């Protein structure tokens, strides 16, 4: 009984509303409403009723019907769906209705677009003010649309598990380059828009089913975690993650531009102390060897009040003067260069499948350059990919050339096989101890990293702008590098990104 009363109330409200609308029409002398006309036009358009559409248009062109039929024929339109937005009143007798639409193109697929219906009162009724841009916005002011054959990749790249890549993965430049290198192509279709006096632009490409799938080493969950960890980072940044036991790249989220995580070199700052420490350990020191951490040494000062009594302690708090003093008194440029070469710092190209390079340093004999090199400044440069490989080498005990495809494919695409260098296991074991101490009591302490994470921070000074922020490390079999160009402090900027990345896995 209560439901019947409610229905009666709703009907009564409808009658009242209808009466009010009729009164408005009678008093204003305008038949219908902007929304009613727009809705009728979109409905007629959707069912391809061009005659009804034309009746709703103010001063339609003589070729109105021909234009619509020619458009549908040119682009092989088999179906059309339209969705109105919210009506916007632009004047006493003018209005606009934004809408979205999808055309289904035979043999190609869906083509989404958006437009605006302009309406006005003409001869006492609401009418559509039609223009070519009503068909598609690209036709405004003499613009044209064309359907053209185009060459597209004949392969579909998928993750290591066969899954599609996450949306906005930040790995797109590498995937596009890999497709180009593989070189297999198919014929697809592209819709191009051309405006008078401007270069044409591609609106959409329709690609036929690929001839075959190609698995890359990227992991969908690791790639997604890396990409989302960079969301909200204002500076150019990158995350590279590597499976330490194989060298397979599990993620490359690159917002540096131009495949910068693989190709561009930057001063690594204190993350290079992994290599300097490896040189000192190979020379006979241990993680517990006694060292000094003076406020300054050979013209280089520490960034704050730091104290350390062992090599591991100096590494944990990143005492610059410890490593400068030891490099000048115990190492020499030749030994540092030799060990750096083992760890990839010899200008070598990396056979990843899409190219790339590792790092380099110029072996200078003068003391000031050696001092700067020992703390990752001076002539030392590295790519984020190289620094991820460095962390993976500590984790696994073997320096492996990282790759994005199988070792066989990398050799075919880059002309060289991925390399492996077995490192001194005593040195590696001490480096693991030192990198764990960075997280437990050093520059990465209380930063939201798990107890099983080991790493090294880096803040690299540059001639102009803020320093680059670095953090390299590993967790289990996953090694990684976080790099923020001109980001500032590695501890304050790079570590929180690393924590978000690891926390999402």
Secondary structure, 3 states (H helix, E strand, C coil): CHHHHHHHHHHHHHHHHHHHHHHHHHHHCCECCHHHHHHHHHHHHHCCCHHHHHHCECCCCCCHHHHHHHHHHHCCEEEEEEEEEEEEEEECCEEEEEEEEEEEECCCEEEEEEEEEEEEEECCEEEECCCHHHHCHHHHHHCEEEEEEEEEECEEEECCCCCCCCCCCCCHHHHHHHHHHHCCEEEEEEEEEECCCCCCEEEEEECCCCCEEEECCCCHHHHHHHHHHCCCCCCCEEEEEEECCCCEEEEEEECCCCCHHHHCCECCHHHHHHHHHHHHHHCCCCCCCECCCCCEECCEECCCCCCCCEHHHHHHHCCHHHHHHHHHHHHCHHHHHHHHHHCCECCCECCCCCCCECEECCCCCCHHHHHHHCCCCCCCEECHHHHHHHHHHHHHCEEECCECCCHHHHHHHHCCCCCEEECCHHHHHHHHHHHHHHHHHCCCCCCCCCCCEEEEEEEECCCCCCCEEEEEEEECCEEEEEEECCCCCHHHHHHHHHHHHHHCC
